[in-house]
Amino acid sequence: MDVASGYTVRLAVGVDTGTTPTGGGLGGDGAPSGVPGGTPPGGTPPTGAPPAPPSD
């Protein structure tokens, strides 16, 4: 095998099908469950179109 041919990876993952699903999904604010709410780090993201690049 050589790097140019690529690699194959296999990962065995156990799934417990005996537990009751809890849903997960999105919260009321659109964030996945378990994600803390509030303002994101760095403040509120900007809105609108990005500024145009400078013209030379």
Secondary structure, DSSP 8 states (H G I E B T S, - for coil): --GGG-----------TTS------B-TTSSBTTS--SS-TTSS---S--------
